[in-house]
Amino acid sequence: MSASVLTAVAWPYANGPRHIGHVSGFGVPSDVFSRYMRMSGHRVLMVSGTDEHGTPIQVQAEKEGLTARELADKYNRVIANDLQGLGLSYDLFTRTTTGNHYQVVQDLFTALWRNGYVIPKTEMGAISPSTGRTLPDRYIEGTCPHCGYDGARGDQCDNCGNQLDPSELINPRSKINGEVPKFVETEHLFLDLPSFIESLGSWMGTRADWRPNVLNFSQNLIKDLRPRAITRDLDWGVPIPLDGWSDQPMKRFYVWFDAVIGYLSASVEWARRSGDPDAWKEFWTGDAQGYYFMGKDNIVFHSLIWPSLLLGQNGAGDKGGEPGRFGTLNLPTEVVSSEFLTMSGSKFSTSRGTVIYVTDFLKEFGPDALRYFISVAGPENQDTDFTWEEFVRRTNFELANEWGNLVNRSVSMAHKNVGAIPKATALTPADHELLAQSKAAFDTVGAHLRRSRFKQASGEAMRVISAANKYLSDQEPWKLKDDPDRRDSVLHTALQVVQDANTLMTPFLPHSAQKVHEALGGTGVWAAQPALTEVDDLDVPDRSYPVLTGDYAGEQARWESTPLEVGRPLQKPSPLFAKLDPELGETGPEWAPIVK
């Protein structure tokens, strides 16, 4: 039964280019899932954009001699280009500095305020003594007062998971310049998270099928929730639509607050651009399902804070209330969080030079090798070290030797001996066995993909490919010159499995899947790619920006075994994947940091 599926992808921050650690968490997993769901007949809305507000944008802009908006414009384009290059099939990849986003954020806030889930509160705010500028919580680090971890952030401790205020840290220091922040009294608006403990707990109790790392982490935090600031003292952000606040130039919504609302605002923008302003409701209400993809450092925002915002907007928190402008919105069906892709056991770090940018990787190796590596060897359930040795091994032995070789020799032999898809006559038990294994894989692989189990899904698909290679080696069609009927039956069987395997691999390898489709004599689009399009802001005159979008509903691959068309002409194929120099596994390319 088909369903409407929202794929909500974490918003990359626009203060610099993204590296492969970023896209291993939010990018590739969300696209593999979305492509599979579309192929299975579901209506999918995949949305995200660049997160562009907050002090870190202002800090980086000063470093580069730009305004905050100029910096956001610059890296919005860089990031959108990279995500297009990876083939991430967004229905809309937008940004948080649009007029539409501002309005949706303000409308949702208004519902929270009216329902009593936002409270004013005075706190001690962190100020940089040298600049007088507010220091964001995540730019302050120190020792956690709960567990003693030296490296806790001003908003939470990644070691014990406790929510923190910067003033609670022991020996706090600025991550920007190392200075000790000055704490001054300031008034802010707070999301009253304790008013969601009961409703959140009830809802969380229904999430038994979530990944254990997400569920356990979230359940442990519910009882200790405290009010959390949703405003900050700065002039770069969404204005606050409240008397006494809207006319204050140095009061704006905290960047985390407006960013999570981006899932809704991007959906609304997509609907407005589609010509049906209400089209977003299909993916946010009723029986629609919502899957949220991010790295583990964003779990709390998606499993607790965003559901709280939705409950408050719906009037369904512990205090009750009435639904806001958007009606009753669905809470997440699942929060799909990946662990970290590391280098030498540490997180990717631009400041330490341990970083591999997506742009550089794509130029050297193309998109599908990276997509495959993240899917089969990425940080799905635990932190995973990236090494060039493992990347070279996966590319050479699995993509080139196994999959590429199966496609090349099957199509080459059929092209050489027949010139077209050959006809199968009497099939033997070995033929039937391979075909049955290939068809059965659609259910097996599909079940894993529905649960975002990408390693198991890709492993099952590769098992079919390995079986087909063994089949060809056992049947030896190149020795059957005197028995053309049997030779053609073997080649037809092999090519049918190539087509099945190509369908199974399409969510992981959409670019090469198109090539395999064409190598089998197919025409038209097999795996649609996103387009980067310049659009005008719907609400702000004389402002334009690029968006990623695409038409993914046309005649494309479907998640099923489709019989080959006998007699379809074949051309001599070219290699699907080039083998990499084994020496690359020692140090990587010249531009890359050395990783053992």
Buried (B, 14 or more C-beta within 10 A) or exposed (E): EEBBBBBBBBBBBBBBBBBBBBBBBBBBBBBBBBBBBBBBEBBBBBBBBBBBBBBBBBBBBBEEEBBBBEBBBBBBBBBBBBBBBBBBBBBBBBBBBBBBBBBBBBBBBBBBBBBBBBEEEEBBBBBBEEBEBBBBBBBBBBBBBBEEBEEBBBBBBEBBBBBBBBBBBEEBBBBBEEEEBBBEEBBBBBBBBEBBBEBBEEBBEEBEEBBEBBBEBBBEBBEEBEBBBBBBBBEBBBBBBBEEBEEBEEBBBBBBBBBBBBBBBBBBBBBBBBEEEEBBBBBBBEEBBBBBBBBBBBBBBBBBBBBBBBBBBBBBBBBEBEBBEBEBBBBBBBBBBBBBBBBEEEBBBEEEEBBBBBBBBBEBBBBBBBBBBBBBBBBBEEBBBBBBBBBBBBBBEBBBBBBBBBBBBBBBBBBEBBEBBBBBEEBEEEBEEBBEBBBEBBEBBBEBBBBBBBBBBBBBBBBBBBBBBEBBEEBEBEEBEEEEEBBBBBBBBBBBBBBBBBBBBBBBBBBBBBBBBBBBBBEEBBBBBBEBEEBEBBBBEEBEBBBBBBEBEEEBBEBEBEEBEEEEEBEEBEEBBEBBEEEBBEBBEEEBBEBE
